[in-house]
Every structure is written in structure tokens, then in C-alpha cells.
Amino acid sequence: MKLIVRLGALLLVVLMLASCGSQGPGTVSTANPHASRAALTMLERGGSAVDAAIAAQLVLTLTEPQSSGIGGGLFLMHWDVHERELAAIDGRETAPRAATERLFLRPDGTPLTWHEASIGGRPVGVPGVIAALWMAHQAHGRLNWEDLFEPAIRLATDGFKVSPRLHDSIKAAPRLFENAAARVLYYLPGDTPQPVPAGHLLKNPNYAQTLRLIAERGPDGFYKGETAQAIVDAVTGHKGNPGAITIADLAAYEAKRREPVCLAYRSYKVCGMPPPTSGGLTSLMILGMLEPFDMPRFQPNSLTAVHLYTQAARLAYADRAAYMADPDFIDVPVAGLLDKGYLRKRSLLINPGHDSGHARPGLPAGAQPDYQRAADAGLKNHGTSHLAVIDRWGNAVSLTMSVEQRFGAHIMAGGFILNNQLTDFSWLPEKDGVAVANRVEPGKRPRSSMSPTLVFNEDGTLFAAVGSPGGSRIIKFVTQTLIALVDWQLPMQEAIDLPRAVNRNAVTELEAGTNLSRLAAPLLRMGHEVRQHRLTSGLHGIRITSQGHDGGADPRREGVVMTTGR
């Protein structure tokens, strides 16, 4: 009888181990040490990659408010190693139901200036972060929802030391001082804007209270009740530039599951987020157009390599501008854009010895021809953050989140910054009499460039998780890193450290103060218009090798990689 009991117990253990899969270390890479530490804590408690990502995002709202937060939006890619299932969760902000295509136009039809439109209630979209995190947790969480809030609540209550990067960000956003809630939190007392210094102990009790509500009530703690009312009051009550978000807009918000976009590149499969972000499609198109070229033969960031991928980027960005927007409003020709024949045809337009100049969109299968004349008229965007997590079982998260520009709309509610993501829409609803795909419409999600990416080996196992902030440059930051990982077989940190080169179908931008400066003159001779300036990526990623996890954090920010057991 004892033998039977022991055999039964042994069988139960075997079945449990089989159901969980093989176990190893968990690794996280985020843009802030506090966030990485919170994520690591969840992994050490037996949490999943999703649990860790949620804990990190809640902390980033507090410690990196200039870049992301629960008042903004996100795109999340998840790999379930046991089910071998890839998921894409869309937590992008939506336009209020009262928004029209004239949102950023004056009565005479001319567009508002960035200064006029970007700060205040007008550009605030209905936030999607909490709904998306809840959706991910319902499907892939292991720990209790409320447990994930502990690190952020503790930091908000007890305080954390302001980092040099946060201090510099406050200093670079002088209009933040105009908001009373932000003034109390981020400035020293007085009538003149003196940002709190690096090392200052910053406490945010209002945010702690908001987190307690969400921890207790789930999404209803954000989209209903006092938090929702605080958001509406902040948006509609802004003096000079009020917005139109209502309680009904918040209550109606839904995160969405989307079908990931994937493309074979060399012996790997690269997968990204589909529209309404343009990041996944555009990045895959660049890779597809580069596949005929022997990129592995070129040295990283050599003249030939930089020229080729800037030319492929010109062509991909041209198609991005014409065809990519919210798929619930626009028929995006996804299959046509990723068709190998179409990409090969576009690739033949690349001149290996000379810059091609401004590229025009092609005509992929399934496209509406009129849209090729409706290039986007949207303006600039800025602050974002990215994190990557792989848990002990091999499940992975690649998550990019944003409040748009630095400190979003420069207004706060419930202790957190509200986004100004509606500025990611085209400000002009039509061009040459043709509707712009990314025009403002009620309930629509503005096009993004966020590019959370997962890469798989030929046998279907996970190879890497990576992504970056950087506005519309995100696409090139991520694509360049993918080329470094796949074609040049660099370790994750070396791939992230590479100096950045970008072309968004305009000038070729080189990261100033790097060895790319040596390419400026040769590129000019090849016909490029060259500009050198600061390119602050924020790449974070993890690569899986035979020796274990190989993580990287962008030295241009203050991120850190942490692994369980170390």
C-alpha cells in the first residue's frame, strides 16, 4: 500500500513538472532599475512573464512618468511556450466619441501648431494600459492581480529617489509647471519652476490610492468611479485647450486581441504587432526587402550596410504612410504588403550605389489605389518605453508603452500623467481631395510606430524579445537591432549598443558623437542628405542562447537587466 502511495505521489510530481515545462532562470530588461526589480520580485515568487511585466509597468508609471504610464497606451506581444501560442494585445488609446476629423484644425481649416494642440485636454485619448494588462493577466497570469501592485504602491507611498534622467526630463518640459498637480509633485515649492533635484525623495500618495482601487476592483477601478471622474475632470476642465473624453468613453474602452504579423527572414521567423501600429509591418517589410542582399557579409554599420537599410526604409515608410492605420476603420492590405513577390519587386528599386530620394508607395495586392496619394500629414511624437521578460518556463513578453511626447499632455489625474496620443493622427483629414487613412474619427485608434517584437528559431523555439521607444524612429531602431542579431550574430547588448542610423523617407540621420560620423561624407557623395544629431533609443531585449538568457539594456537610458538566481 505504501509503495502504491509513493508511486502515486511520484506520478503527480512528474505530471506537474510536465505541465509546467522545463524550468530555468527568469530574466527582465526594463528602462528603470526600480521597474526591473519589481518584475524580478514577481518572477522569484513564481510569477509569469505577464505578471512581471505588469508589476514593471505600474512602477514605470511612477518612476519614468515622462515616458509611459497607466494614463497612456501599449502594445504587448506574448509567447506561451507550453501552448506554443503567439498573442498580440492592443491597448492603444482611442479617440473620444465626440472627436471629429477637424480635431486639430482651426475654423479656417488650417492645422493648429504643435504648441497649441499638444498640451491640454484636446489631445488626450482614452487610455488603454489597464484594460490590456488585465486581458493579459486573465489569460497568462499566475499570481493574484492585487499582488502585482505591491511594489508600485510601496514606492509611491514610501518614495523613491529622483533619477538624473527624470530630473533632466522635468527640466526639458517647462510647460509641465502649468499643471497644478504636476507642480506639487515635480517642482520645489515656489512661484518659479525649479524641478526637484536628482536624489530628491519623491512620494506620490495619489497614485498609491489609484493603484489600490485598481488592485481591488480590477479595470473598474480605473474606467469607472472616482478615477474615471478624475480623468474626465482633468481633460474637460483644462483651461485653454479642453478635451472631450466622457465617462461613457472610459466605460466603453476595450483592449483587443489582434493577429500577429510574421515574416521569415533568413532562417528565423520575425513576429510583430499588427495595425493600428505600423511598427510590425514596416519593420518586416524592411527585412523582406533586404533579404536578397548579403547583409551577413557586411560589417556592422559599414557604409554599404547603412546605405542598404536606409534605402529599404525609404520604401517601407512610403507604404506605411499610405496604407497603415486602424484596421477597424481602414482596410490595411497586410497580406499584400508582406507578400514575398511584392517585397522582391520593391527591393529591385534599391540602387546599391546611390540614394534613391523620396520614395513613392507601391501598390500591393488588396490596396485601395486612392490611398497611395493620401500620404500621412501627422506631426511628431516622442516619449515611450519598452520592456522584455522571459520567465522560468520560457514564456515571453515584449511590451512597448507610451504617453506620446515627454510627459504626454502635461496634465495629471489620480497621480499619473495623461497621454497626448491623439496627435499621432494625421492632422489633415485629406490630401489632394483624397481621405488620409490615419485621419481622426470617433472611437478610432491613432496609428503608432511601436514595435514590440519576438523572433523564433527555425524549429519554432523562441530566439529573442526586443523593442524600443523613439517615436517613428522606433521602427528603424528595432529593425537595425534585428539585423545585428540575425545577420551579424551579435550578443543582445552589443546589438543594442550599436550607433543608430535612420531614414524615414527623408534625410539620413546619424547618431551624433559615434563612429557613424565617419560615414557622413561618403553618404553625401552617394546622394544622401545627412543630418547628425542625438538619437535616443531605449532598446531592451533578451536573447536565448545555449548558455542561457542574454539580456541587454540601452545605455542611452537608465535601464538594467536582472536575472533570477543572481
VOTIVO-318315 format. One record per residue (C-alpha): residue number from 1; residue in one letter; x, z, y. Coordinates in steps of 0.25 Angstrom, whole numbers, plus 2048, in hexadecimal, padded with zeros to 3 digits. Layout:
residues N
SITE   num   residuo   east    up   north
SITE   NUM         A      X     Z       Y
...
***
This chain:
residues 566
SITE   num   residuo   east    up   north
SITE     1         M    800   800     800
SITE     2         K    80B   804     80A
SITE     3         L    812   7F6     807
SITE     4         I    805   7EF     80A
SITE     5         V    804   7F6     817
SITE     6         R    813   7F3     81B
SITE     7         L    811   7E5     817
SITE     8         G    804   7E4     820
SITE     9         A    80C   7EA     82B
SITE    10         L    817   7E1     82A
SITE    11         L    80E   7D5     829
SITE    12         L    807   7DA     836
SITE    13         V    814   7DB     83D
SITE    14         V    818   7CD     839
SITE    15         L    80B   7C7     83D
SITE    16         M    80C   7CE     84B
SITE    17         L    81A   7C8     84D
SITE    18         A    816   7BA     848
SITE    19         S    80A   7BB     852
SITE    20         C    813   7BF     85E
SITE    21         G    81E   7B5     85A
SITE    22         S    82D   7B7     85B
SITE    23         Q    832   7C1     866
SITE    24         G    83D   7C1     86F
SITE    25         P    841   7C5     87E
SITE    26         G    837   7C2     889
SITE    27         T    83D   7BC     896
SITE    28         V    837   7BB     8A4
SITE    29         S    83C   7B4     8B1
SITE    30         T    835   7B6     8BE
SITE    31         A    839   7B5     8CD
SITE    32         N    83A   7C4     8CF
SITE    33         P    840   7D0     8C7
SITE    34         H    834   7D9     8C8
SITE    35         A    82B   7CE     8C2
SITE    36         S    835   7CB     8B7
SITE    37         R    836   7DA     8B4
SITE    38         A    827   7DB     8B3
SITE    39         A    826   7CF     8AA
SITE    40         L    831   7D5     8A1
SITE    41         T    829   7E2     8A0
SITE    42         M    81D   7DB     89A
SITE    43         L    826   7D3     890
SITE    44         E    82C   7E0     88C
SITE    45         R    81F   7E6     88A
SITE    46         G    81B   7DB     880
SITE    47         G    814   7D2     88B
SITE    48         S    813   7C3     88A
SITE    49         A    819   7B9     893
SITE    50         V    80C   7B9     89B
SITE    51         D    80C   7C8     89C
SITE    52         A    81A   7C8     8A2
SITE    53         A    816   7BC     8AC
SITE    54         I    80A   7C3     8B1
SITE    55         A    812   7D0     8B4
SITE    56         A    81D   7C8     8BB
SITE    57         Q    813   7C0     8C3
SITE    58         L    80C   7CD     8C8
SITE    59         V    819   7D3     8CC
SITE    60         L    81E   7C6     8D3
SITE    61         T    811   7C7     8DC
SITE    62         L    817   7D4     8E1
SITE    63         T    826   7D1     8E1
SITE    64         E    826   7C2     8E5
SITE    65         P    819   7C0     8ED
SITE    66         Q    820   7B5     8F5
SITE    67         S    81F   7AC     8E8
SITE    68         S    814   7B0     8DF
SITE    69         G    809   7B9     8DC
SITE    70         I    7FA   7BC     8D8
SITE    71         G    7F5   7B6     8E4
SITE    72         G    7FA   7A8     8E0
SITE    73         G    7FA   79F     8D4
SITE    74         L    802   79C     8C8
SITE    75         F    804   792     8BC
SITE    76         L    808   798     8AF
SITE    77         M    80E   791     8A2
SITE    78         H    80D   799     895
SITE    79         W    813   797     887
SITE    80         D    80C   79E     87C
SITE    81         V    817   79E     871
SITE    82         H    80E   7A3     866
SITE    83         E    803   799     868
SITE    84         R    80D   78E     86D
SITE    85         E    803   78C     879
SITE    86         L    807   788     887
SITE    87         A    7FD   78C     892
SITE    88         A    7FD   789     8A1
SITE    89         I    7F5   793     8AA
SITE    90         D    7F1   78E     8B8
SITE    91         G    7F0   799     8C2
SITE    92         R    7F1   790     8CF
SITE    93         E    7E9   794     8DB
SITE    94         T    7DC   78D     8DF
SITE    95         A    7D6   789     8EC
SITE    96         P    7CA   791     8F1
SITE    97         R    7BD   78A     8EF
SITE    98         A    7BB   789     8FE
SITE    99         A    7C8   781     8FF
SITE   100         T    7C8   772     903
SITE   101         E    7D1   767     903
SITE   102         R    7D3   76A     912
SITE   103         L    7D8   778     910
SITE   104         F    7E5   775     917
SITE   105         L    7E0   76B     921
SITE   106         R    7DD   76C     930
SITE   107         P    7CF   767     935
SITE   108         D    7D6   75A     939
SITE   109         G    7DB   758     92B
SITE   110         T    7EA   75B     92D
SITE   111         P    7F1   765     924
SITE   112         L    7F4   773     928
SITE   113         T    802   777     92A
SITE   114         W    809   780     91F
SITE   115         H    80A   78B     929
SITE   116         E    7FB   78A     92C
SITE   117         A    7F6   789     91E
SITE   118         S    7FF   790     914
SITE   119         I    7FD   79F     919
SITE   120         G    7F0   7A6     918
SITE   121         G    7E3   7A5     910
SITE   122         R    7E1   796     910
SITE   123         P    7EC   792     906
SITE   124         V    7E9   79D     8FC
SITE   125         G    7E4   798     8EF
SITE   126         V    7DC   7A1     8E5
SITE   127         P    7E7   7A8     8DD
SITE   128         G    7E9   7A5     8CE
SITE   129         V    7F4   7AE     8C9
SITE   130         I    7EC   7BA     8C3
SITE   131         A    7E2   7B0     8BC
SITE   132         A    7ED   7A9     8B6
SITE   133         L    7F5   7B5     8B2
SITE   134         W    7E8   7BB     8AC
SITE   135         M    7E6   7AE     8A4
SITE   136         A    7F4   7AE     89E
SITE   137         H    7F3   7BD     89B
SITE   138         Q    7E6   7BB     893
SITE   139         A    7EC   7B0     88B
SITE   140         H    7FA   7B5     889
SITE   141         G    7FC   7C4     88E
SITE   142         R    800   7CF     884
SITE   143         L    800   7DB     88E
SITE   144         N    7F4   7E1     895
SITE   145         W    7F1   7D9     8A2
SITE   146         E    7F2   7E6     8AA
SITE   147         D    7FF   7EA     8A5
SITE   148         L    805   7DD     8AB
SITE   149         F    802   7E3     8B9
SITE   150         E    80A   7EF     8B7
SITE   151         P    818   7EA     8BD
SITE   152         A    812   7E4     8C9
SITE   153         I    809   7F0     8CC
SITE   154         R    815   7F9     8CB
SITE   155         L    81D   7F1     8D4
SITE   156         A    812   7EF     8DE
SITE   157         T    810   7FE     8DF
SITE   158         D    81E   803     8DE
SITE   159         G    824   7F8     8E6
SITE   160         F    830   7EE     8E3
SITE   161         K    83C   7EB     8EC
SITE   162         V    83A   7DE     8F4
SITE   163         S    844   7D4     8EF
SITE   164         P    84D   7CC     8F9
SITE   165         R    844   7BF     8F5
SITE   166         L    837   7C6     8F9
SITE   167         H    83D   7CB     906
SITE   168         D    842   7BD     909
SITE   169         S    834   7B7     905
SITE   170         I    82D   7C0     90F
SITE   171         K    837   7BD     91A
SITE   172         A    835   7AE     918
SITE   173         A    825   7AF     919
SITE   174         P    823   7B5     927
SITE   175         R    814   7B2     927
SITE   176         L    812   7BC     91C
SITE   177         F    813   7C7     926
SITE   178         E    806   7C2     92C
SITE   179         N    7FE   7C7     920
SITE   180         A    7FB   7D6     921
SITE   181         A    7FC   7D9     912
SITE   182         A    80A   7D2     911
SITE   183         R    80F   7D8     91E
SITE   184         V    80D   7E6     918
SITE   185         L    813   7E2     90B
SITE   186         Y    81F   7D9     90E
SITE   187         Y    823   7DE     91C
SITE   188         L    829   7EA     922
SITE   189         P    81F   7F1     92C
SITE   190         G    81F   7EC     93A
SITE   191         D    81A   7E0     942
SITE   192         T    825   7D7     93F
SITE   193         P    827   7D0     931
SITE   194         Q    832   7D8     92B
SITE   195         P    832   7D5     91C
SITE   196         V    834   7E0     912
SITE   197         P    843   7E0     90F
SITE   198         A    849   7DE     901
SITE   199         G    849   7EB     8F9
SITE   200         H    83C   7F0     900
SITE   201         L    833   7F7     8F6
SITE   202         L    826   7EE     8F7
SITE   203         K    819   7F4     8F2
SITE   204         N    80C   7ED     8F0
SITE   205         P    801   7F6     8ED
SITE   206         N    7F6   7EC     8F0
SITE   207         Y    7FC   7E2     8E5
SITE   208         A    7FD   7EE     8DC
SITE   209         Q    7EE   7F1     8DE
SITE   210         T    7EB   7E2     8DC
SITE   211         L    7F2   7E2     8CF
SITE   212         R    7EB   7EE     8CA
SITE   213         L    7DE   7E7     8CC
SITE   214         I    7E2   7DA     8C4
SITE   215         A    7E8   7E2     8B9
SITE   216         E    7DB   7EA     8B7
SITE   217         R    7D1   7DF     8BA
SITE   218         G    7D9   7D2     8B6
SITE   219         P    7D7   7C6     8BE
SITE   220         D    7CA   7CC     8C4
SITE   221         G    7D4   7D6     8CB
SITE   222         F    7D9   7CA     8D3
SITE   223         Y    7CE   7C0     8D4
SITE   224         K    7C3   7CA     8D7
SITE   225         G    7C1   7D7     8DE
SITE   226         E    7CA   7DC     8E9
SITE   227         T    7D6   7D3     8E6
SITE   228         A    7CD   7C7     8E7
SITE   229         Q    7C7   7CC     8F4
SITE   230         A    7D5   7CF     8FA
SITE   231         I    7D9   7C1     8F7
SITE   232         V    7CD   7BB     8FE
SITE   233         D    7CE   7C4     90A
SITE   234         A    7DD   7C0     90C
SITE   235         V    7DA   7B1     90A
SITE   236         T    7CE   7B0     913
SITE   237         G    7D2   7BB     91D
SITE   238         H    7DF   7B5     921
SITE   239         K    7DF   7B3     930
SITE   240         G    7E2   7A5     934
SITE   241         N    7E2   79E     926
SITE   242         P    7D7   7A3     91D
SITE   243         G    7D5   79E     90F
SITE   244         A    7C8   79C     907
SITE   245         I    7CA   7A4     8FA
SITE   246         T    7BE   7AB     8F6
SITE   247         I    7BA   7B6     8EB
SITE   248         A    7B4   7AB     8E3
SITE   249         D    7C0   7A3     8E3
SITE   250         L    7C8   7AE     8DD
SITE   251         A    7BE   7B2     8D3
SITE   252         A    7BD   7A3     8CE
SITE   253         Y    7CC   7A1     8CC
SITE   254         E    7D0   79D     8BE
SITE   255         A    7DE   79B     8B9
SITE   256         K    7DF   78E     8B0
SITE   257         R    7E6   78A     8A3
SITE   258         R    7EC   77D     8A4
SITE   259         E    7F2   773     89A
SITE   260         P    802   774     89C
SITE   261         V    809   767     89F
SITE   262         C    815   764     896
SITE   263         L    81F   759     894
SITE   264         A    82A   756     88A
SITE   265         Y    838   756     891
SITE   266         R    844   753     888
SITE   267         S    842   75C     87C
SITE   268         Y    839   766     884
SITE   269         K    82B   767     888
SITE   270         V    829   76C     896
SITE   271         C    81B   772     89A
SITE   272         G    816   776     8A8
SITE   273         M    809   779     8AF
SITE   274         P    7FF   76E     8B2
SITE   275         P    7F8   76C     8BF
SITE   276         P    7F4   771     8C8
SITE   277         T    803   774     8C9
SITE   278         S    80B   767     8CA
SITE   279         G    817   76E     8C5
SITE   280         G    816   76C     8B6
SITE   281         L    812   75D     8B7
SITE   282         T    81C   75A     8C1
SITE   283         S    828   761     8BA
SITE   284         L    824   75A     8AD
SITE   285         M    824   74C     8B4
SITE   286         I    832   74E     8BA
SITE   287         L    837   752     8AC
SITE   288         G    830   746     8A6
SITE   289         M    836   73C     8B0
SITE   290         L    844   742     8AD
SITE   291         E    843   741     89E
SITE   292         P    848   732     89E
SITE   293         F    855   737     8A5
SITE   294         D    860   73E     89E
SITE   295         M    85F   74B     8A6
SITE   296         P    867   753     89C
SITE   297         R    873   74A     89F
SITE   298         F    874   74E     8AE
SITE   299         Q    87A   75B     8B3
SITE   300         P    870   765     8B9
SITE   301         N    86D   762     8C7
SITE   302         S    876   756     8C7
SITE   303         L    873   74A     8D1
SITE   304         T    86D   742     8C6
SITE   305         A    864   74D     8C1
SITE   306         V    85F   751     8CF
SITE   307         H    85C   743     8D3
SITE   308         L    854   740     8C6
SITE   309         Y    84C   74C     8C6
SITE   310         T    849   74B     8D5
SITE   311         Q    844   73D     8D3
SITE   312         A    83B   741     8C7
SITE   313         A    836   74C     8D0
SITE   314         R    832   742     8DB
SITE   315         L    829   73A     8D1
SITE   316         A    823   746     8CB
SITE   317         Y    820   74D     8D9
SITE   318         A    819   740     8DD
SITE   319         D    810   741     8D1
SITE   320         R    80E   74F     8D4
SITE   321         A    809   74D     8E2
SITE   322         A    7FF   742     8DE
SITE   323         Y    7F9   747     8D1
SITE   324         M    7FA   756     8CF
SITE   325         A    7F0   761     8D3
SITE   326         D    7E6   76A     8CE
SITE   327         P    7E1   763     8C1
SITE   328         D    7D3   769     8C2
SITE   329         F    7D1   760     8CF
SITE   330         I    7DB   755     8CC
SITE   331         D    7DD   74C     8C0
SITE   332         V    7EC   74E     8BE
SITE   333         P    7F2   743     8B5
SITE   334         V    7FA   74D     8AD
SITE   335         A    7FC   745     8A1
SITE   336         G    7FF   738     8A9
SITE   337         L    80A   740     8B1
SITE   338         L    811   745     8A5
SITE   339         D    810   738     89D
SITE   340         K    81E   734     898
SITE   341         G    81B   726     89B
SITE   342         Y    817   729     8A9
SITE   343         L    823   732     8AB
SITE   344         R    82C   728     8A6
SITE   345         K    827   71E     8B0
SITE   346         R    829   728     8BB
SITE   347         S    837   72B     8B6
SITE   348         L    83B   71C     8B8
SITE   349         L    838   71D     8C7
SITE   350         I    844   727     8C8
SITE   351         N    851   720     8CD
SITE   352         P    85D   727     8C7
SITE   353         G    866   723     8D3
SITE   354         H    85D   725     8DF
SITE   355         D    852   72D     8E5
SITE   356         S    844   726     8E4
SITE   357         G    83E   72C     8F0
SITE   358         H    830   731     8F1
SITE   359         A    829   72F     8E4
SITE   360         R    81A   72A     8E3
SITE   361         P    811   72F     8D8
SITE   362         G    80F   727     8CB
SITE   363         L    802   724     8C4
SITE   364         P    801   72C     8B7
SITE   365         A    7F6   72A     8AD
SITE   366         G    7EA   731     8B1
SITE   367         A    7ED   731     8C0
SITE   368         Q    7E4   72E     8CB
SITE   369         P    7EB   723     8D3
SITE   370         D    7E6   728     8E1
SITE   371         Y    7ED   735     8DF
SITE   372         Q    7FB   72E     8DF
SITE   373         R    7F8   72D     8EE
SITE   374         A    7F4   73B     8F0
SITE   375         A    801   742     8F1
SITE   376         D    800   751     8F4
SITE   377         A    801   756     902
SITE   378         G    803   764     8FF
SITE   379         L    80D   76D     906
SITE   380         K    818   777     902
SITE   381         N    818   783     8F9
SITE   382         H    821   78E     8F6
SITE   383         G    822   79B     8EE
SITE   384         T    81F   79C     8E0
SITE   385         S    825   7A4     8D4
SITE   386         H    828   7A1     8C5
SITE   387         L    82A   7AA     8B9
SITE   388         A    82D   7A7     8AA
SITE   389         V    82A   7B0     89E
SITE   390         I    82D   7AF     88F
SITE   391         D    828   7BB     887
SITE   392         R    82E   7C1     87A
SITE   393         W    825   7B7     871
SITE   394         G    829   7AB     879
SITE   395         N    81C   7A9     881
SITE   396         A    820   7A4     88F
SITE   397         V    81A   7A3     89D
SITE   398         S    81F   79A     8A8
SITE   399         L    817   79F     8B5
SITE   400         T    818   799     8C3
SITE   401         M    810   7A1     8CE
SITE   402         S    80F   79F     8DD
SITE   403         V    809   7A3     8EA
SITE   404         E    80D   796     8F0
SITE   405         Q    816   798     8FD
SITE   406         R    81E   7A5     8FF
SITE   407         F    814   7B0     900
SITE   408         G    809   7A6     8FE
SITE   409         A    7FE   7A7     908
SITE   410         H    805   7B3     90F
SITE   411         I    7F9   7BB     90C
SITE   412         M    7F6   7C7     903
SITE   413         A    7EB   7CD     8FB
SITE   414         G    7EB   7D8     8F1
SITE   415         G    7FB   7DA     8F3
SITE   416         F    7FE   7CB     8EF
SITE   417         I    801   7BE     8F6
SITE   418         L    7F7   7B3     8F6
SITE   419         N    7FB   7A5     8F4
SITE   420         N    7FA   799     8FD
SITE   421         Q    7F9   78F     8F1
SITE   422         L    7EF   786     8F7
SITE   423         T    7FA   780     8FF
SITE   424         D    7FE   779     8F2
SITE   425         F    7F2   770     8F4
SITE   426         S    7F4   763     8FC
SITE   427         W    7F0   766     90A
SITE   428         L    7EB   758     90C
SITE   429         P    7E0   754     903
SITE   430         E    7E2   745     903
SITE   431         K    7ED   73B     905
SITE   432         D    7EB   72D     909
SITE   433         G    7DC   72F     906
SITE   434         V    7DF   734     8F8
SITE   435         A    7DC   742     8F3
SITE   436         V    7E8   74B     8F1
SITE   437         A    7E8   751     8E3
SITE   438         N    7ED   75E     8E8
SITE   439         R    7E3   760     8F3
SITE   440         V    7DB   76D     8F6
SITE   441         E    7CE   76E     8EE
SITE   442         P    7C5   77B     8EC
SITE   443         G    7CA   782     8DF
SITE   444         K    7D6   779     8DD
SITE   445         R    7E4   77D     8D9
SITE   446         P    7EF   778     8E2
SITE   447         R    7FA   770     8DC
SITE   448         S    806   779     8D8
SITE   449         S    815   776     8D5
SITE   450         M    816   782     8CC
SITE   451         S    81D   77E     8BF
SITE   452         P    81E   789     8B4
SITE   453         T    824   782     8A8
SITE   454         L    826   785     899
SITE   455         V    830   77C     891
SITE   456         F    82F   77A     882
SITE   457         N    839   776     878
SITE   458         E    837   76A     86E
SITE   459         D    832   774     864
SITE   460         G    827   779     86D
SITE   461         T    82E   787     870
SITE   462         L    830   78C     87E
SITE   463         F    83D   788     885
SITE   464         A    83B   78D     893
SITE   465         A    831   792     89E
SITE   466         V    835   78F     8AD
SITE   467         G    82F   78D     8BA
SITE   468         S    831   78F     8C9
SITE   469         P    82C   791     8D7
SITE   470         G    82F   787     8E2
SITE   471         G    822   780     8E7
SITE   472         S    822   771     8E4
SITE   473         R    831   772     8E1
SITE   474         I    82D   77B     8D4
SITE   475         I    82B   76E     8CC
SITE   476         K    83A   76A     8CF
SITE   477         F    840   778     8CD
SITE   478         V    839   779     8BF
SITE   479         T    83C   76B     8BB
SITE   480         Q    84B   76C     8BF
SITE   481         T    84C   778     8B6
SITE   482         L    845   772     8AB
SITE   483         I    84F   766     8AB
SITE   484         A    85A   771     8AC
SITE   485         L    854   778     89F
SITE   486         V    851   76C     897
SITE   487         D    85B   761     89B
SITE   488         W    867   769     89F
SITE   489         Q    864   775     895
SITE   490         L    867   77F     8A0
SITE   491         P    864   78E     89E
SITE   492         M    858   793     8A6
SITE   493         Q    860   79A     8B0
SITE   494         E    869   78E     8B3
SITE   495         A    85D   785     8B3
SITE   496         I    857   78D     8BE
SITE   497         D    864   78F     8C6
SITE   498         L    866   780     8C8
SITE   499         P    865   77C     8D6
SITE   500         R    857   775     8DA
SITE   501         A    855   766     8DD
SITE   502         V    847   762     8E1
SITE   503         N    840   755     8E5
SITE   504         R    830   756     8E7
SITE   505         N    830   747     8EA
SITE   506         A    836   749     8F7
SITE   507         V    844   74E     8FB
SITE   508         T    84E   752     8F0
SITE   509         E    850   761     8F3
SITE   510         L    85D   768     8EE
SITE   511         E    85F   777     8ED
SITE   512         A    868   77B     8F9
SITE   513         G    875   783     8F6
SITE   514         T    876   77E     8E8
SITE   515         N    87F   773     8E1
SITE   516         L    874   769     8E3
SITE   517         S    879   767     8F1
SITE   518         R    884   75E     8EB
SITE   519         L    878   754     8E7
SITE   520         A    873   753     8F5
SITE   521         A    87C   747     8F9
SITE   522         P    87B   73F     8EC
SITE   523         L    86C   741     8EC
SITE   524         L    86B   73C     8FB
SITE   525         R    873   730     8F6
SITE   526         M    869   72D     8EB
SITE   527         G    85E   72D     8F6
SITE   528         H    858   73B     8F5
SITE   529         E    854   743     901
SITE   530         V    85B   750     8FF
SITE   531         R    858   75E     904
SITE   532         Q    85F   76B     901
SITE   533         H    859   778     903
SITE   534         R    855   785     8FB
SITE   535         L    84D   782     8EF
SITE   536         T    848   790     8EA
SITE   537         S    843   78E     8DB
SITE   538         G    83F   79A     8D3
SITE   539         L    841   795     8C5
SITE   540         H    83E   79F     8BA
SITE   541         G    83F   79B     8AB
SITE   542         I    842   79F     89D
SITE   543         R    849   796     893
SITE   544         I    848   799     884
SITE   545         T    855   797     87C
SITE   546         S    85A   79A     86E
SITE   547         Q    861   7A7     875
SITE   548         G    854   7AC     87B
SITE   549         H    84E   7AB     889
SITE   550         D    856   7A4     894
SITE   551         G    850   7A8     8A1
SITE   552         G    852   7A4     8B0
SITE   553         A    84E   7A9     8BE
SITE   554         D    850   7A1     8CA
SITE   555         P    85C   7A7     8D3
SITE   556         R    855   7A2     8DF
SITE   557         R    84B   7AD     8DE
SITE   558         E    84C   7BB     8D8
SITE   559         G    847   7B9     8CA
SITE   560         V    84C   7BF     8BD
SITE   561         V    84B   7BC     8AF
SITE   562         M    848   7C8     8A5
SITE   563         T    848   7C9     896
SITE   564         T    843   7D4     88D
SITE   565         G    84D   7DC     886
SITE   566         R    857   7DA     891
***
